Structures are given as structure tokens and as C-alpha cells.
């Protein structure tokens, strides 16, 4: 990747992506609330849904928060307890476990979406596209593990974290940390940022409506099957 593309994708594109993510989500909620839903296929066919959905969602949630904490935690916070190399090994192990969990769940969901005639005929293009997109991004993420294993000193992890922290705090020179990194890390980041761009135009918007109030509700009724 040449200097211009590096500066664009890792210096400016993150802010473009986040702007589209926030503004696009707000506009869709304001103008098109009837499409603000998960569009679950469970009503069409229950087989494989529980296992696939749970593995996929648990895996991807753990991956998200793992990336969030790993990239945005400053080095001085964990340095008294562990080295950057140790943190990288922990991230590789956790990422491998959560990524494999997510991959199994996604394969089950993709099999339903693509090869179950009842589900495939009622699926929109965006439903299939977003699953395939997440599948490609997940494979790229898993592919970063053997690349990370080639240098266990934690240097790449520190570089990626410095990039993310510079972006999050609106500091100049963020792209400079990424220039020398392997293509797989760069492509993984670009696809990850592009996910925020397409987010408002897909079923992913249901993430905004996660029912957290269910965790603290006091009045509810349990319905049992006879």
C-alpha cells in the first residue's frame, strides 16, 4: 500500500466511517423504524438456529470487547503486570477460541441462509451479504494469528494499539504506526471500518436495540410448555 492509501485508510477513513455509522443510524431510526429489526429466520425453521445463533453471537460479542479492550488499553496500564509479548499471546489464544466459536456458529447460520429453500427465498440480498461479509472478516481475523506468531515480542500489537488510541483521541500521525504492518492486519482493519459504513443500511442496526433492561427487570411471567 502506498503512502497516500495508508494515510487515507488509517488516517481519515476511520472518521468517515464513524460519521456514516452515527448519522446513518440516526437517520434510519428517524425515517424507517419499521425496518429496524433483526429479521430472524427462526419462525421459518428452528433447526440449527439455537446452536448457530448462540455460538455466533457469544463469539462475536467476546471478540468485539476483546478488540475494544486490547486496542484501547494504554501500555502503561498493563505494563506493571505483564509484557507486551505476554499480552499478545493472551490475545492470540482468546481470539482463536472466540473466533472458532463464532466461525462454527456462522457456518451453521450460513448453511441455513443459503441452502434452506424456505429461508433463502425469503432472505433479502443484504441478509446474505452481511453474513458473507462477516464470514470474510472473521477468516481474516483468524489469519492474523499465524502472522502474529511470527513475532511474539508484541511489537505489532503495540503498533495497532497506538494507531487505535491516536484515532480515538484525535491525534495526528495515527497512520504512521500502520505503514510497516503486514497486509493481513491492514485489510482486517479496513474491512472492520467498512463494517461501520454499511452498518446503518443492514439488519445490524438491531444491535442498538439490545434489551439490556431484561437483566434488571423485576416483573415478568414464566410460561412453561405442557
C-alpha positions as CSV (number, residue, x, y, z in Angstrom):
1,X,0.0,0.0,0.0
2,X,1.5,3.4,-1.0
3,X,1.7,6.4,1.3
4,X,-1.4,8.1,0.1
5,X,-3.6,5.0,0.6
6,X,-2.1,4.4,4.1
7,X,-2.8,8.0,5.1
8,X,-6.4,7.8,3.7
9,X,-7.4,4.4,5.1
10,X,-5.7,4.7,8.5
11,X,-5.7,8.5,9.0
12,X,-9.0,9.8,7.5
13,X,-11.2,6.8,6.8
14,X,-11.9,5.9,10.5
15,X,-13.6,9.3,10.9
16,X,-15.5,9.0,7.7
17,X,-16.7,5.5,8.8
18,X,-17.8,6.6,12.2
19,X,-19.6,9.6,10.8
20,X,-21.6,7.5,8.4
21,X,-22.2,4.9,11.3
22,X,-23.7,7.5,13.7
23,X,-25.5,9.8,11.3
24,X,-26.8,6.9,9.1
25,X,-28.1,5.0,12.2
26,X,-29.9,8.1,13.5
27,X,-31.5,8.8,10.1
28,X,-32.7,5.3,9.7
29,X,-34.2,5.2,13.1
30,X,-35.9,8.5,12.5
31,X,-37.2,7.8,9.0
32,X,-37.6,4.0,8.7
33,X,-38.3,2.4,12.1
34,X,-40.3,-0.4,10.6
35,X,-37.1,-1.9,9.1
36,X,-35.3,-1.5,12.5
37,X,-35.3,-5.2,13.4
38,X,-33.3,-8.4,13.4
39,X,-35.4,-10.2,10.8
40,X,-34.8,-13.6,12.5
41,X,-35.4,-16.7,10.4
42,X,-36.3,-18.7,13.5
43,X,-40.0,-18.6,12.6
44,X,-39.3,-20.3,9.3
45,X,-37.1,-23.1,10.6
46,X,-35.9,-23.8,14.2
47,X,-33.4,-26.5,13.3
48,X,-29.9,-25.3,14.0
49,X,-31.0,-21.8,14.9
50,X,-30.4,-22.1,18.7
51,X,-26.9,-23.6,18.4
52,X,-25.8,-21.5,15.5
53,X,-27.2,-18.2,16.8
54,X,-25.8,-18.6,20.3
55,X,-22.3,-19.6,19.1
56,X,-22.2,-16.8,16.6
57,X,-23.5,-14.1,19.0
58,X,-21.5,-15.1,22.0
59,X,-18.3,-15.4,19.9
60,X,-18.7,-12.1,18.1
61,X,-19.6,-10.2,21.3
62,X,-16.5,-11.6,23.1
63,X,-14.4,-10.8,20.0
64,X,-15.7,-7.2,19.9
65,X,-15.0,-6.5,23.5
66,X,-11.6,-8.2,23.3
67,X,-10.6,-5.9,20.4
68,X,-12.1,-2.9,22.2
69,X,-10.1,-3.5,25.4
70,X,-7.0,-4.8,23.7
71,X,-6.6,-1.9,21.3
72,X,-7.7,1.0,23.6
73,X,-5.8,0.0,26.8
74,X,-2.7,2.1,27.1
75,X,0.6,0.3,27.5
76,X,1.3,1.9,30.9
77,X,-1.9,0.3,32.3
78,X,-0.8,-3.4,31.8
79,X,3.0,-2.9,31.7
80,X,3.4,-3.3,35.5
81,X,1.7,-6.8,35.3
82,X,2.8,-8.2,32.0
83,X,4.9,-7.5,29.0
84,X,3.5,-6.6,25.5
85,X,4.5,-10.1,24.3
86,X,2.5,-11.8,27.1
87,X,-0.5,-9.7,26.3
88,X,-0.2,-10.6,22.6
89,X,-0.1,-14.3,23.4
90,X,-3.2,-14.0,25.6
91,X,-4.9,-12.1,22.7
92,X,-4.0,-14.8,20.2
93,X,-5.3,-17.6,22.5
94,X,-8.5,-15.8,23.3
95,X,-9.0,-14.6,19.8
96,X,-8.5,-18.2,18.5
97,X,-11.1,-19.6,20.9
98,X,-13.7,-16.9,20.4
99,X,-13.1,-16.8,16.7
100,X,-13.5,-20.5,16.3
101,X,-16.7,-20.4,18.3
102,X,-18.0,-17.6,16.1
103,X,-16.9,-19.4,13.0
104,X,-18.8,-22.6,13.8
105,X,-22.0,-20.6,14.6
106,X,-21.6,-18.6,11.4
107,X,-21.2,-21.7,9.3
108,X,-24.5,-23.1,10.7
109,X,-26.3,-19.8,10.0
110,X,-24.8,-19.5,6.5
111,X,-25.9,-23.1,5.8
112,X,-29.5,-22.2,6.8
113,X,-29.5,-18.9,4.9
114,X,-28.0,-20.3,1.7
115,X,-29.3,-23.9,1.4
116,X,-32.6,-24.0,3.3
117,X,-35.0,-23.2,0.4
118,X,-37.7,-21.7,2.7
119,X,-35.2,-19.3,4.3
120,X,-33.2,-18.4,1.2
121,X,-36.3,-17.5,-0.7
122,X,-37.4,-15.0,1.9
123,X,-34.0,-13.6,2.5
124,X,-33.0,-10.1,1.2
125,X,-29.7,-9.5,-0.5
126,X,-28.5,-7.6,2.5
127,X,-29.2,-10.5,4.8
128,X,-26.9,-12.9,2.9
129,X,-24.4,-10.2,2.1
130,X,-23.8,-9.2,5.7
131,X,-23.3,-12.8,6.8
132,X,-20.8,-13.4,4.0
133,X,-19.0,-10.1,4.8
134,X,-18.7,-11.0,8.5
135,X,-17.5,-14.5,7.5
136,X,-14.7,-13.0,5.4
137,X,-13.8,-10.6,8.2
138,X,-13.7,-13.4,10.7
139,X,-11.4,-15.5,8.4
140,X,-9.1,-12.6,8.1
141,X,-9.0,-12.2,11.9
142,X,-8.1,-15.8,12.4
143,X,-5.5,-15.5,9.7
144,X,-3.8,-12.7,11.7
145,X,-2.9,-15.3,14.4
146,X,-0.2,-17.2,12.5
147,X,1.2,-13.8,11.4
148,X,1.3,-12.6,15.0
149,X,3.0,-15.9,16.0
150,X,6.0,-14.9,13.8
151,X,6.9,-12.1,16.2
152,X,5.9,-12.7,19.8
153,X,7.6,-9.6,21.1
154,X,4.2,-7.7,20.9
155,X,5.6,-5.0,18.6
156,X,2.7,-5.3,16.1
157,X,0.1,-5.4,18.9
158,X,1.6,-2.2,20.4
159,X,1.7,-0.5,16.9
160,X,-2.0,-1.4,16.3
161,X,-3.0,-0.2,19.8
162,X,-1.1,3.1,19.3
163,X,-3.0,3.6,16.0
164,X,-6.4,2.9,17.6
165,X,-5.6,5.2,20.6
166,X,-4.4,8.0,18.3
167,X,-7.6,7.7,16.3
168,X,-9.8,7.6,19.4
169,X,-8.1,10.7,20.9
170,X,-8.0,12.6,17.6
171,X,-4.2,12.8,17.5
172,X,-2.2,13.3,14.3
173,X,0.1,10.7,12.9
174,X,-2.0,7.6,13.5
175,X,-1.4,6.1,10.1
176,X,2.4,6.1,10.7
177,X,2.0,3.2,13.2
178,X,0.4,1.0,10.5
179,X,2.6,1.6,7.5
180,X,5.0,-1.2,8.1
181,X,2.5,-3.8,9.3
182,X,1.6,-6.9,7.3
183,X,-1.2,-6.8,4.6
184,X,-3.5,-9.1,6.6
185,X,-3.6,-6.6,9.5
186,X,-4.3,-3.7,7.2
187,X,-7.1,-5.5,5.3
188,X,-8.6,-6.7,8.6
189,X,-8.7,-3.1,9.8
190,X,-10.2,-1.7,6.5
191,X,-12.9,-4.4,6.4
192,X,-13.6,-3.7,10.1
193,X,-14.0,0.1,9.5
194,X,-16.1,-0.6,6.4
195,X,-18.4,-2.6,8.5
196,X,-19.3,0.6,10.3
197,X,-20.1,2.2,7.0
198,X,-22.6,-0.5,5.9
199,X,-24.0,-0.9,9.4
200,X,-26.9,1.6,9.1
201,X,-28.1,0.0,5.8
202,X,-28.4,-3.6,7.1
203,X,-30.1,-5.6,9.8
204,X,-27.1,-4.9,12.1
205,X,-29.0,-1.8,13.4
206,X,-30.8,-4.2,15.8
207,X,-27.6,-4.1,17.9
208,X,-28.6,-0.6,19.0
209,X,-31.8,-2.1,20.5
210,X,-30.2,-4.8,22.6
211,X,-32.7,-5.3,25.5
212,X,-30.4,-4.6,28.4
213,X,-33.4,-3.8,30.6
214,X,-34.2,-7.5,30.7
215,X,-31.2,-8.0,33.0
216,X,-32.7,-5.8,35.7
217,X,-36.5,-6.3,35.3
218,X,-38.4,-7.4,38.3
219,X,-41.8,-8.2,36.9
220,X,-42.1,-11.0,34.4
221,X,-44.1,-14.1,33.8
222,X,-42.6,-17.6,33.1
223,X,-44.5,-19.6,30.5
224,X,-43.9,-23.3,30.5
225,X,-44.8,-25.8,27.8
226,X,-47.2,-28.5,28.8
